[in-house]
Each structure stands twice: as structure tokens, then as C-alpha cells.
Amino acid sequence: MIGKADARNIWILIEHRGGKVAGVSLEAIGVARKLADSSSQEVWAVALGPGAQALGADLIKVGADVVLTAEDARLDGFRDDPYTDALTHLVTTYKPSALIVGATSNGKSLAPRLASRLRTGLASECVDLEWDAAAGNLVAVRPMYGGNVLATVVCPEVRPQLATLRVKSAPRPEPDPARKGRVEKADISGVELRDRVKVLEAVETGGGEVKLEEADIVVSGGRGVGGPEKFSVIKALAEACRGAMGASRAAVDAGWLPYAHQVGQTGKTVSPKVYIACGISGAIQHLAGMKSSDIIVAINKNPEAPIFKVATYGIVGDLFEVVPLLTEEIKEASA
Ligand SMILES: Cc1cc2nc3c(=O)[nH]c(=O)nc-3n(C[C@H](O)[C@H](O)[C@H](O)COP(=O)(O)OP(=O)(O)OC[C@H]3O[C@@H](n4cnc5c(N)ncnc54)[C@H](O)[C@@H]3O)c2cc1C
């Protein structure tokens, strides 16, 4: 276990693919910068796998003081086992005070394993992170009970203080070309990286589609859509808005859309500028994943549906009448 007195600096795990850094990693650097500045620590961006080195300059421009890279071919593409082993090694070597991971599918899978391995705590799905200078602790704020309560979590003694940061809960820092920093290479070639999973083929799903967690507009369909082929109506609206398509668990469980589209407690958490819920009743588990959207539009034929309680705008009507009209209007307006 790493003790408080031995630990220093704020680490961000950088998620990257094809030379592109995930938005939430950039958002996390912005948050880490604020924490580091208020506690005289450094921001370390940790990038693993092939391509890590090339990200160095850009990560420094957005706020990293140090970019720690481990360009190991065994870390090509995310898998829990080797990433947990590599990070456990790096963390025990360098002893960061805090480690922030994006609350993406990968981050949510990795962080609990890492916390368990490092015998530390984990604050998951945080929407805000502060630094308590007097106590020298990270103060993590995370929603609980379907977003009805905000809990403040601290990990007082053990380090690193591990947190996953919810996508879009902080702004992305503007690059500053004048910022200076250094890139440090970690040699992990002698570290055993277990790998119980063999990736045979990686298939891109929904090529060209906007990523659900990163979209400014999300159009979701629920059981009220009534079948897989009828989701074309939802897709058409999502495309007209240049947004992403989501779904309730009922629609996913019915096999109408893949799990990757599920919004809610056991799916993805989204916080777009506009969330349009079509034929979704508004169960608390669904609300947990979209309640923090700036504007919520609900389309439901039942005026008593609970979704209307959280909706900014509610349309009582048949989605098969309302959604195509909306799609046409949006297409015309943006033509
Ligand atoms: C542990 C746990 C975790 C869960 N996690 C999630 C989760 O991550 N995400 C999630 O979504 N759910 C989750 N659920 C399930 C959740 O409780 C609900 O069962 C689910 O959200 C219901 O989906 P729905 O709103 O699409 O379906 P329903 O509740 O059946 O609602 C369908 C709605 O469509 C309306 N409708 C029907 N036809 C039309 C039409 N033609 N036009 C307009 N409106 C129409 C109806 O009035 C109704 O309000 C979870 C449940 C549990 C117990």
C-alpha cells in the first residue's frame, strides 16, 4: 500500500486510439490542472501502448507537466489484464497522489480492478473534483441514488486517490502552444503483463456515427418504438440533428439495438445539450443516465409518464407522428 506521505502529483490515464485522445481525457487534464495548481503538484498524463509517444506535445499544450509513456506492443488496444498490470507497476514505482480515469466503458472496467490491486479506494462517476489543501486530500463529488443526491467522497490515508470522471462534466482546456513540459519514457519491458483475453478481430461498430457520450444531441428510443426496424424513425431524427442514437434498457433487452446504445444506470451516462426521449417512460434507472442533460425533450403518448417530470419540453403524442415531423422541420431549418 502507498501511504499519503510518500505520494505526489496528479495522474490522468490517457485513453487514445489511432492517434486521437478521448475527449474525457482532455477534460480530466483540465480538472487535474486545477487540482495541481491549488496544491503545488504536477499533472502527469500517462499514455500506454503504441502511439503514446506521439501524443506528448499535444498533451503538454493542454496542461500536462509530464507525459509518462510506455510504448509497449503488449498494450496495443485496451484489455483489462495488461493495463491493470502495467498501471500497477507504474503507480507503485512513481507513487502518484491521485489517478483520474475517464468514466468510459474501458475506464469503468479498469478502475475497480486497479483500486483492488493497489488496495485503495475508488470514487466512480465523479462530476467534480476539488483539492482540500488543509487535509491534502482529493475531494470527489459523485451522484448517488439515481442522481438525486451528490455525495462527497474522500480517501484519507491510502494513495493513489482513484477517481473516474464522468464524460463532459468539465470543459476541455484550450491548447496553449507556449506551455512547456517533458516526456518521460517508462521501460516496462521486464514487467509481466498477463493477458487472459485474446482479441481475434476488432470490428468498428457504427462507423461514422457520433459517439453517444460525446454527442451534443442524443435521440433515444424506448419500448414505445415497438421493434428494431421501427428504430429507423429515431435514427433519422438523430442524423438530422447530427446527434447520436440512444435507447432504454427495455429496447436493448428486447434485442432491438446493441448494448452500446443503452443509456442509464447499467448503460452509458450522457450529458448532452439536448436529450430527446421517444417512447421512454422515465424509470429512475433510465433517468440516472441522462438527467443532467441541459435540455430534455420527452415524446410520449401517456401524459402521466414520469419522463415528463424531468422534461424541459414535453410532447404528448404518438412518436410515429411527432418524430417524423420534427425530423422534417430540423432538416428544413438546417438546409
Ligand atoms: C438494476 C436495474 C438496472 C436498470 N438499468 C437501466 C438502464 O441502464 N437503462 C434503462 O433505460 N433502464 C434500466 N432499467 C430498466 C428500467 O427500470 C425500465 O424498465 C426501463 O427503463 C423501461 O424502458 P422504457 O421506458 O423504454 O419502457 P416502458 O417503461 O415500457 O415505457 C415505454 C413508454 O413508451 C410509451 N409509448 C408507447 N408507445 C408509444 C408511441 N407510439 N408514442 C409515444 N410513446 C409511446 C409508453 O407510454 C411508455 O411510457 C434497469 C432496471 C433495473 C432493475
The ligand as an SDF file (V2000), in Angstrom:
LIG
                    3D

 53 58  0  0  0  0  0  0  0  0999 V2000
  -30.9110   -2.8540  -11.7010 C   0  0  0  0  0  0  0  0  0  0  0  0
  -31.6270   -2.2230  -12.8690 C   0  0  0  0  0  0  0  0  0  0  0  0
  -30.8860   -1.5050  -13.7820 C   0  0  0  0  0  0  0  0  0  0  0  0
  -31.5160   -0.8960  -14.8710 C   0  0  0  0  0  0  0  0  0  0  0  0
  -30.7690   -0.1580  -15.7530 N   0  0  0  0  0  0  0  0  0  0  0  0
  -31.3980    0.5050  -16.7470 C   0  0  0  0  0  0  0  0  0  0  0  0
  -30.6750    1.3360  -17.6480 C   0  0  0  0  0  0  0  0  0  0  0  0
  -29.4390    1.4490  -17.6050 O   0  0  0  0  0  0  0  0  0  0  0  0
  -31.3650    1.9970  -18.5960 N   0  0  0  0  0  0  0  0  0  0  0  0
  -32.7320    1.9080  -18.7230 C   0  0  0  0  0  0  0  0  0  0  0  0
  -33.2850    2.5340  -19.6250 O   0  0  0  0  0  0  0  0  0  0  0  0
  -33.4210    1.0990  -17.9060 N   0  0  0  0  0  0  0  0  0  0  0  0
  -32.8050    0.3840  -16.9350 C   0  0  0  0  0  0  0  0  0  0  0  0
  -33.5360   -0.4290  -16.1410 N   0  0  0  0  0  0  0  0  0  0  0  0
  -34.9300   -0.7250  -16.5070 C   0  0  0  0  0  0  0  0  0  0  0  0
  -35.9350    0.3420  -16.0940 C   0  0  0  0  0  0  0  0  0  0  0  0
  -36.3840    0.0630  -14.7820 O   0  0  0  0  0  0  0  0  0  0  0  0
  -37.1360    0.3200  -17.0340 C   0  0  0  0  0  0  0  0  0  0  0  0
  -37.6990   -0.9710  -17.0540 O   0  0  0  0  0  0  0  0  0  0  0  0
  -36.8020    0.7250  -18.4700 C   0  0  0  0  0  0  0  0  0  0  0  0
  -36.0840    1.9290  -18.4690 O   0  0  0  0  0  0  0  0  0  0  0  0
  -38.0930    0.9080  -19.2390 C   0  0  0  0  0  0  0  0  0  0  0  0
  -37.7980    1.2120  -20.5650 O   0  0  0  0  0  0  0  0  0  0  0  0
  -38.8370    2.0370  -21.4420 P   0  0  0  0  0  0  0  0  0  0  0  0
  -39.0990    3.3450  -20.8140 O   0  0  0  0  0  0  0  0  0  0  0  0
  -38.3380    2.0100  -22.8340 O   0  0  0  0  0  0  0  0  0  0  0  0
  -40.1240    1.0880  -21.4100 O   0  0  0  0  0  0  0  0  0  0  0  0
  -41.5150    1.2950  -20.7110 P   0  0  0  0  0  0  0  0  0  0  0  0
  -41.3760    1.5860  -19.2630 O   0  0  0  0  0  0  0  0  0  0  0  0
  -42.3500    0.1310  -21.0820 O   0  0  0  0  0  0  0  0  0  0  0  0
  -42.1060    2.6030  -21.3810 O   0  0  0  0  0  0  0  0  0  0  0  0
  -42.4850    2.6990  -22.7140 C   0  0  0  0  0  0  0  0  0  0  0  0
  -43.1340    4.0650  -22.8950 C   0  0  0  0  0  0  0  0  0  0  0  0
  -43.4360    4.2700  -24.2540 O   0  0  0  0  0  0  0  0  0  0  0  0
  -44.6550    4.9760  -24.3350 C   0  0  0  0  0  0  0  0  0  0  0  0
  -45.1930    4.6970  -25.6840 N   0  0  0  0  0  0  0  0  0  0  0  0
  -45.6470    3.5170  -26.1650 C   0  0  0  0  0  0  0  0  0  0  0  0
  -45.9790    3.6530  -27.4650 N   0  0  0  0  0  0  0  0  0  0  0  0
  -45.7350    4.9490  -27.8100 C   0  0  0  0  0  0  0  0  0  0  0  0
  -45.8810    5.6980  -29.0020 C   0  0  0  0  0  0  0  0  0  0  0  0
  -46.3190    5.1520  -30.1530 N   0  0  0  0  0  0  0  0  0  0  0  0
  -45.5580    7.0240  -28.9810 N   0  0  0  0  0  0  0  0  0  0  0  0
  -45.1080    7.6130  -27.8330 C   0  0  0  0  0  0  0  0  0  0  0  0
  -44.9600    6.9350  -26.6690 N   0  0  0  0  0  0  0  0  0  0  0  0
  -45.2520    5.6210  -26.6720 C   0  0  0  0  0  0  0  0  0  0  0  0
  -45.4900    4.4450  -23.2040 C   0  0  0  0  0  0  0  0  0  0  0  0
  -46.4930    5.3760  -22.8330 O   0  0  0  0  0  0  0  0  0  0  0  0
  -44.4360    4.2500  -22.1220 C   0  0  0  0  0  0  0  0  0  0  0  0
  -44.3230    5.3980  -21.3040 O   0  0  0  0  0  0  0  0  0  0  0  0
  -32.9270   -1.0440  -15.0460 C   0  0  0  0  0  0  0  0  0  0  0  0
  -33.6490   -1.7830  -14.1160 C   0  0  0  0  0  0  0  0  0  0  0  0
  -33.0250   -2.3600  -13.0430 C   0  0  0  0  0  0  0  0  0  0  0  0
  -33.8320   -3.1310  -12.0480 C   0  0  0  0  0  0  0  0  0  0  0  0
  1  2  1  0
  2  3  1  0
  2 52  2  0
  3  4  2  0
  4  5  1  0
  4 50  1  0
  5  6  2  0
  6  7  1  0
  6 13  1  0
  7  8  2  0
  7  9  1  0
  9 10  1  0
 10 11  2  0
 10 12  1  0
 12 13  2  0
 13 14  1  0
 14 15  1  0
 14 50  1  0
 15 16  1  0
 16 17  1  0
 16 18  1  0
 18 19  1  0
 18 20  1  0
 20 21  1  0
 20 22  1  0
 22 23  1  0
 23 24  1  0
 24 25  2  0
 24 26  1  0
 24 27  1  0
 27 28  1  0
 28 29  2  0
 28 30  1  0
 28 31  1  0
 31 32  1  0
 32 33  1  0
 33 34  1  0
 33 48  1  0
 34 35  1  0
 35 36  1  0
 35 46  1  0
 36 37  1  0
 36 45  1  0
 37 38  2  0
 38 39  1  0
 39 40  1  0
 39 45  2  0
 40 41  1  0
 40 42  2  0
 42 43  1  0
 43 44  2  0
 44 45  1  0
 46 47  1  0
 46 48  1  0
 48 49  1  0
 50 51  2  0
 51 52  1  0
 52 53  1  0
M  END
$$$$
